[in-house]
Amino acid sequence: MTIAGWLTIVLFAVILTAVAIPFGSYLANVYSGKRVLLTPIFAGPERFLYKILRVDPGREQDWKAYAKSLIVFSLAGWLLLYLILRTQDAFFVPHSLNPLGFESAPWNVTFSTVSSFTTNTNWQYYSGETTMSYLSQMIGLTVQNWLSAGIGIVVAVALVRGIIGRSGKSIGNFWQDLVRTILYVLAPLSVIGAIVLVSQGVIANFSNYLTVHTVSGLTQTIAMGPVASQEAIKMLGTNGGGFFNVNSAHPFENPSGFTNFFQMLLILAIPASLTYTYGRIVGNRRQGWAIFSAMLILLGPETDPFWAAAAGFVMGIGMGFCNTTFIVAIQTSVGWHERGIGTGSQMFMRMLGMAVGAAIFGAIINYGVDRQLPGAGGLVNRMLDPATRDTLGADMLARLGDAVGLAAHGAFIAALVIAALTLMATLFLPARLSPTRTPV
């Protein structure tokens, strides 16, 4: 790496650290309900949103109520986004919001897109500039970039509250956390980020696609659209789905070295600051700095293997402590004569999930690939092997890539169903022990 490259990395780390401290303190004040710089501007809209949602922000929620609110809100967002994407070519959609007359994507692509954007995974199995209308990009995908990112942030904050909580009866109010996240965190940063990006050449318009003549005498279509507003929240929320198929590799999303540097800061500003927020809320800033340092060490793809191994060792210790905590929690929730059964059941189910889970999802993907391309199982292994990949040919590689992508849809759907069933099962856990089941 060149000296300029090392200096860029050092500069990025310094700026990121400098941003994390004041912004982390700001986030701690936001989620502690304290008055902040933007309170005079957003206090009124905040109260208005509470009235619309018919929620009492002062009413605390336990983890079950918090999770229930999150699921209901996410499900409503999922249904609305699915409806928007499936009707983007409907008669009531203005021509200016779908100037090229894009038809709606197939149901399975729409299902995958909606599920990924709602869960903030944002797997983009489509080409944005040739599939999505301006309406779908703005009202559908961009709004979910806001909401799913907000949900991810409030879950992190609720986790911190659960860590420091003593009674376990309250981890905050989901609706208050989400409203304050959107108004006090994402909204101002998105506006500032979009203005900066527009000033540097990121496009933001509702123009028809341009047709130009190249120097070779051929014609080329150049996509237009409201890119800057989606790009800002895409980066802030660490969302993967961009306006264009190649995302920030497209010059209309990322036109210069400065915008590339700026977008990297947008991606990491909130995650880095949340580590400092964690230290502020738990009352031990050294814990926050420890998490921040681990994240910073693992930041680059050229990280020395020693540091990666050291971080893995530390994370392994953390997972070990978590496993011990789970076992102790199970043992203290049952009577003395049932602790052996409880401990054995926990260890058995953990091992069963590790063994059977991989086999189930692998079988689902293999079945999906074989359904798309019968007898192509061996070809997939050749595709994944760099030594034999080039022997398959471009056409077969494209077909195999599509088959694996469609097969992965089934695996994601299965994971979603299992996660939903598991969460539903936890809601039936008793809130407290009955008098006859008091631990001894």
BELURBEL-V520367 format. One record per pair of residues at least 24 apart in sequence whose C-alpha atoms are under 7 Angstrom apart, sorted by the first residue. I is the first residue (numbers start at 1). J is the second residue. D is the distance in whole Angstrom. If there is no record, write none. Layout:
i: (I | I)
j: (J | J)
d: (D | D)
This chain:
i: (16 | 16 | 19 | 20 | 20 | 20 | 20 | 21 | 21 | 23 | 24 | 24 | 24 | 24 | 25 | 27 | 28 | 28 | 28 | 31 | 38 | 42 | 46 | 57 | 57 | 59 | 60 | 60 | 60 | 61 | 61 | 61 | 61 | 62 | 62 | 62 | 63 | 63 | 64 | 66 | 66 | 69 | 70 | 74 | 78 | 78 | 78 | 81 | 81 | 82 | 82 | 84 | 84 | 85 | 85 | 88 | 88 | 97 | 97 | 97 | 98 | 98 | 98 | 99 | 102 | 102 | 102 | 105 | 112 | 117 | 117 | 118 | 118 | 119 | 120 | 120 | 120 | 121 | 121 | 122 | 122 | 122 | 123 | 123 | 124 | 127 | 127 | 128 | 128 | 128 | 129 | 129 | 129 | 129 | 134 | 142 | 145 | 145 | 145 | 145 | 146 | 146 | 149 | 150 | 150 | 150 | 151 | 154 | 160 | 164 | 190 | 190 | 193 | 194 | 194 | 194 | 197 | 197 | 198 | 201 | 202 | 202 | 202 | 202 | 202 | 202 | 203 | 203 | 203 | 204 | 227 | 235 | 235 | 235 | 236 | 236 | 238 | 332 | 333 | 334 | 334 | 335 | 335 | 335 | 335 | 336 | 336 | 361 | 364 | 364 | 365 | 365 | 365 | 365 | 368 | 369 | 369 | 369 | 372 | 373)
j: (265 | 269 | 269 | 269 | 272 | 273 | 276 | 273 | 276 | 273 | 273 | 274 | 276 | 277 | 277 | 277 | 277 | 280 | 281 | 177 | 184 | 183 | 179 | 173 | 176 | 173 | 170 | 172 | 173 | 170 | 171 | 172 | 173 | 169 | 170 | 171 | 170 | 171 | 427 | 173 | 174 | 174 | 174 | 118 | 114 | 115 | 118 | 114 | 140 | 110 | 114 | 136 | 140 | 110 | 136 | 133 | 136 | 133 | 134 | 135 | 133 | 134 | 135 | 208 | 131 | 132 | 133 | 131 | 409 | 144 | 145 | 144 | 148 | 148 | 148 | 149 | 239 | 239 | 240 | 239 | 240 | 241 | 240 | 241 | 241 | 244 | 245 | 243 | 244 | 245 | 223 | 243 | 244 | 245 | 225 | 230 | 233 | 234 | 237 | 239 | 233 | 237 | 237 | 178 | 181 | 182 | 178 | 178 | 278 | 282 | 232 | 233 | 232 | 228 | 229 | 232 | 228 | 259 | 228 | 255 | 227 | 228 | 252 | 253 | 254 | 255 | 227 | 228 | 252 | 228 | 253 | 263 | 266 | 267 | 266 | 267 | 267 | 439 | 439 | 437 | 439 | 437 | 438 | 439 | 440 | 439 | 440 | 411 | 410 | 411 | 407 | 408 | 410 | 411 | 407 | 403 | 404 | 407 | 403 | 403)
d: (7 | 7 | 7 | 7 | 6 | 4 | 7 | 7 | 6 | 6 | 4 | 6 | 5 | 5 | 6 | 6 | 5 | 7 | 6 | 7 | 7 | 7 | 7 | 6 | 5 | 7 | 6 | 5 | 5 | 5 | 6 | 6 | 5 | 5 | 4 | 6 | 7 | 6 | 6 | 7 | 6 | 7 | 7 | 7 | 6 | 7 | 6 | 6 | 5 | 7 | 6 | 6 | 6 | 7 | 6 | 7 | 6 | 6 | 5 | 5 | 5 | 6 | 7 | 6 | 6 | 7 | 6 | 7 | 7 | 6 | 7 | 6 | 6 | 6 | 5 | 6 | 6 | 7 | 7 | 6 | 5 | 5 | 6 | 6 | 5 | 7 | 4 | 5 | 5 | 5 | 6 | 7 | 5 | 7 | 7 | 6 | 6 | 6 | 7 | 6 | 7 | 7 | 5 | 6 | 6 | 6 | 7 | 6 | 7 | 6 | 5 | 6 | 5 | 5 | 5 | 5 | 6 | 7 | 6 | 6 | 7 | 6 | 5 | 5 | 7 | 7 | 6 | 6 | 6 | 6 | 7 | 6 | 6 | 5 | 5 | 5 | 6 | 6 | 6 | 7 | 5 | 7 | 6 | 4 | 5 | 6 | 5 | 6 | 7 | 6 | 5 | 6 | 7 | 6 | 4 | 5 | 6 | 6 | 6 | 7)
